Amino acid sequence: VYFDAFSYILNPLVTQFLNILPYFIIILVLTMLYKFMPNTKVKFLNALIAGFVAGTALQIFQIIYISGQIWITKYNAIYGSFAALPLLLLWLQLSWNIVLMGVELSFSLQNIRKFYFEKETENISRRYNDFFTILITSVIAKRFAEEKSPLTVDEISEKHSIPIKLTNQIVDLLQELQMISPTPSEEDDEVMAYQPAFDINLMSVKLLMKKIDAYGSESFRIDKDVAYSSHWDALMLSRESFHNAENDQLLKDL
């Protein structure tokens, strides 16, 4: 009697478990695939969400495929068998597309912050770009002065609410200007952090703005010394009055 009662309770649970088990297995496999296959670090939660969506879709599609295959075979035993190969190829293609959809979802979740303020970053004003450049250089110099570990691009972006795309652009520029240099981060040797490239007691706002102003090519066929000397002199005069300001500050002191 007790065994029958136990079986009466247990059998539905076992049946439900066996129904859910294929979903669990495929979700687990895809989660591990999205987590460990990419040649970069993927957060487990992002891989799990992508694995859950793709795994569930894959399992549902598999049920539809098997049901359709059985229905076609029953409908016409002779001609239904001819549809087996095309349906198999269709199932393989769509299954692979679902797996790749999971890859795209995992990538989007992993890099969603990179799309924040993308339009604004492309249309950023010169003044605001200079402001962020001073801010990022100051953060790097100040952490070095305080003997703290250098920050990665993602850490700078997250801690100071700067769009990641803009942060990457400015960090690349600062390396070109030889204001900062890369060094392996403490958490991962493959991820670069950034530190000052020279004495922070020489890193001033004026020096940084001079470097930005002179960065890039000036090799153009235009006579700035004679034909357009007045234009060039006016520009240099405005730059000189700006760069010779007495209230210059060190970036580490901002």
N, C-alpha and C positions, 0 to 999 in steps of 0.2 A: 504493500500500500504506500509506504513512505517512498519507495523507489519510483512508483508510478507518479506520485505527486511531484517528486523531485524532477523527473523526466518531463512532466507537464510544464514545469516552470522553466527548465533549462533548455528544452528544445527550441522554443521561439528565440531565446537569447543567442543560441548557437547559430540558428538560421540567420538572424540579423547580423551577427558577427561575420559570418561567411559572405553575406551580401556586401558588407562594408569593406571587407579585407582587400579585394582587388583595388578599390579606390585608394586605400591606405598605402598599398605597395607602390602603385604607380606615382602617387604624390610624393612618397619618400624618395623613389628613384629619381624623379625629375628635380626635386629639391636638391639632392646631392649633385646632380648634373649641373644645375645652375650655380651651385655654390662653389664647386671645386674645378670645373672645366675651364672657365674663363681665366685668362692670364692676368688676372688682377684680383684684388680682394673684394668679395661680394658679401654684404651683410646677410646673415642667416635669415632675418625676417623678410628681406626682399626676395631671397631665393624661395622661401616657404610660400609666400603669397603667389609668386609666379608658378611654383610647382602645384599649388592647390588649384589655381584656375586652369592651367594647362592639363593637369592630371584628371580633373573632373570632366573637362570637355573631351579629353581623349577617351575616357571610359564610357561616357554617354554615346559618343560617336561609334565606339566599338560595338555597343549594344545594338545601335541602329543598323550597323553594317551586318552583323550576324543575323538579326531578325529579317533584314531585307534579303540576305542570301538564302535563308530558309524559305521565305515566302516565294521567291522566284523559282526555286527548285520544286516546290510543291505545285506551283502554278503550271509549270510545263517541265516534266522530267527530262525531256530530250533537249529542247532549246534552252532551258534554264541553266543547264550545265555550261553552255557556251558563254554565259554572262559571268561565270565565276572569275575568270582571269581579268577581264576589264574592271570588275568590281574590286578585285584584290589590288590592282594597280591604283585605282582611285582611292581606296582605303589607305594605302601606303603613302600616297602623295598628300592627302588631307591630314593624315596623322603627323607627317613630318612638318606640315605647315602649322599645325597646332603646337608642336614642340618649339618651332622657331618663334611663334607668337609669344610663348612663355619667355623665350630669350629676350625678345623686345620689351616685354613687360618688366622683367627683372632689371634690364638696363635702364629703362625709364624711371623706375623706382629708385635705383641706385644714384641716378644723376639728375633727379628732378630739380635740385637747387640750381643746376647749371642753366636752367631755362628761365629762372626768375629775372625779371627786369632786362630781358634780352633786347627788346626794342629800345628801351631807354639807354642801355649800354652802347648801342650802335650810334645813337644820336646825342651822346653826352657832350656837354659844352667843354670848351678848352679849360675854363676856370674850374669846373667841377672835377675834370680829369686831373688837373694839377693838385687840387685839394686832396683827392684820394691818393695820389702819388706821394705827397708829403706825409699823409697819415700812415700809409703802409711803411714807408721808410722810417718814420719816427717810431712805429711799433717795433720794428726789427732792431733799431739802434737802442731803444729803451730796454728791451729784454736782454740785450747783450750787456748793457751797463749794469743791470740788476742781477747779472749772472744767472739768468733763467734759461731754460732750454729753448732753442730756436723753434719757431713755428713753421708748419707746412702751409701751403697755399689754402687748403681746406680749413685749417684752424684759423688762419687770418681772416678768411671770409666769414666763418661762422661766429667768431668772437666779436667781430666789429661790424657785422651786418653789411658787408660789402658784397655785391654780386660776384659770384665765383668766376664768371667770364671776365669781368673787369679786373678782378684780382690777378688772374693768370696773365692778362695783358700787361698790367703794371709791373708784376714781378719779372716778366720777360724783358721789359724795357729797362728796369733797374739793373738786371744782369748785363745787358748790352752797355749800359752806362758805367759798368764796373763799380756800382754803389753797393751791391750785395753779391754774395757768392753762395752756392748750394753746399749743403753738408747732409750726410745721412741723418734722418730723424731717429730719435731714441726708440720709438716703437717698432719701426720697420726700416731696415737698411736700404730697401729698394725705393722708399718714398723720401723725397728730398725736403729738407727744411732749409731756412735761409737765415744767414747771419751777415753782419757788415763786412765789406771787402777791405776796409782800411780803418784807420784810427777814428773812433766815433767822436773824438774831440775836435776833429776837422770836418765832420759832416754837418754842414749848416744848410739852412733853407736856401740861402743865396747860391751856394755851391751847387746844390741840386738843381735849382732853376736854370743856372748857367749851363749845366750839362744837358738838360732837356732842350734848352733853346738852341744849342749848337749840334744836337743829335741829328744825324742823317746827312744826305748828300747835298752839296752846294755847287756841284760841277755842272753848271748850265751855261749855255752860250748867250749871255746877256751882259752888257757893259755896265756894271754897277759902279765902276770907278769914274766914268766920264759922262756917258749919255744919261744914266739914271743915278748919278751920284747924290743928287738932292734927296731922292727917295730913300736911298741906302743910309745916308747920313741922318735923316729924320728917324729912321728905325733904330739906328745905333744910339742916337741921343736918348730916345725913350727907354731903350734897354739899359743904358748907362745910369740914368736917373733911378731906375728900379733896382739895379744890382748894387749900386753904391750906397744904398740905404744903410744908415748907421745902426738901426735897430734889428740887425740880423740875429738869428737865434740858432743854437745847436738843435739838431733834430731830436736828440736824446732828452732835451729839456722841455719839449713841448707837452 
